[in-house]
Amino acid sequence: MSGEAPVQDSPRGSRSSRATLRSLATTDPVDGGDPAGGERRERKAMMLHSVTLTVSDNRCSVSVEVREGGEQSVAITEGACAAGGIERLVAEATVRAVGGLDPGALRVAVDAVAVAPVGGRLVATAALAQPLGAGEEPLAGAAAVGPSGPVDAVARAVLEALARRSTSA
């Protein structure tokens, strides 16, 4: 599960669109049941367990572990450590780790990640995109940088964004 992350985020063209309200994903089909009529269970909160960063010769390896109930998933990404590359690698690893427990998350792409001051605090923000019909559903999450540092905040911001996915696909 390793992949090369681009050094820079690609800019997106501006376009107008209409936003609609969608319900948050709070239930999952049980055992891959039919989402339209299958049995459903409550989705437990996905929790960040650990983020490990290893830097060697201008290359990074990021490991993210998430847990949901009694299950866990770990994902690893590797790439360059330049121009925000570390934050993007953390975001990609977080999406993949969540995908180990919730396969629907694997359809989500990381659009942009930033760690910047907001007022007197540093805040990590993650912008993600999920395919939806002929377009995409934009997702966003934010987390304040705490004692665990910016990589932990980026992972928490991605988890928040993923929790906002709609149940429609």
Secondary structure as UniProt FT lines:
FT   STRAND          27..29
FT   HELIX           30..32
FT   TURN            35..37
FT   STRAND          40..42
FT   STRAND          47..56
FT   TURN            57..58
FT   STRAND          59..68
FT   TURN            69..70
FT   STRAND          71..80
FT   TURN            83..84
FT   HELIX           85..101
FT   HELIX           103..107
FT   STRAND          109..118
FT   TURN            119..120
FT   STRAND          121..132
FT   TURN            133..134
FT   STRAND          135..144
FT   TURN            147..148
FT   HELIX           150..162
FT   TURN            163..164
//
